[in-house]
Amino acid sequence: MLTAGMSQYRRSRAPSRRYDRGMVAPIEYPDPPLAGAGFVLRPFRASDFESARAASEHPTTVRWINPLTSPGGASAVEYFESERQAGRMLDLVIADDQDDRYLGEVVLLPRDSLTFELAYIVVPAARGRGLATAAVRLMSAWAARHLIAQRLQVRVDPENSASLAVAERSGFRREGVLRSAIVVRGRRSDAVMLSFLPDDPEPDP
């Protein structure tokens, strides 16, 4: 799991696939790829594995993220693809748009009733540039347009102030605290639930 945590929601069109209760379909990759200032969102590659593992085990991150379960890059790619094909997850790497370097990830997880949950991580060296916020906004806007998301949400440990700030800068509103709702490395904790709806005001640039 990644640490948890939105732009043009009002322009919607009919999706090629509908993601709702009882319906399973592959989540198609964004086409063209989503991109922001200095980065592009692309599929996870085997060469990303060591950077992803280092980010998840960094002292500033390890409290908020479960360890990678895949033993290597090839198995990680296989896992993410199988989850995408099953309609359970879309994992995209935040990659540098000049050298394709791994900078982090943003994940979209379908829930019931056209609800989608997001999670995100940025490597320590790339923090402070607004990458997570930009990636969350891009992914969320895409989900609203192409998957007709009616609710986008993130769940964040109340003590994870950096992740809470990303969610709020992305336009998510706090709804309340879910007691003992998440488990990271065997430790249970509460979770702040934040959401963004299509009719909510767009966040400031």
Salt bridges, closest charged atoms under 4 A:
GLU28 OE2 - ARG17 NH1 3.87
ASP48 OD2 - ARG42 NH1 2.85
GLU50 OE1 - ARG53 NH2 2.71
GLU57 OE2 - ARG185 NH2 3.02
GLU81 OE2 - ARG84 NH2 2.70
GLU83 OE2 - ARG88 NH2 2.79
ASP96 OD2 - ARG101 NH2 3.70
ASP99 OD2 - ARG101 NH1 2.53
ASP100 OD1 - ARG42 NE 2.73
ASP100 OD2 - ARG45 NH1 2.25
ASP112 OD2 - ARG21 NH2 3.12
GLU117 OE1 - ARG111 NE 3.38
GLU117 OE2 - ARG155 NE 2.83
ASP157 OD2 - ARG187 NH1 3.57
GLU159 OE1 - ARG63 NH2 2.30
GLU168 OE2 - ARG174 NE 2.62
GLU175 OE2 - ARG151 NH1 2.82
ASP200 OD1 - ARG173 NH2 3.90
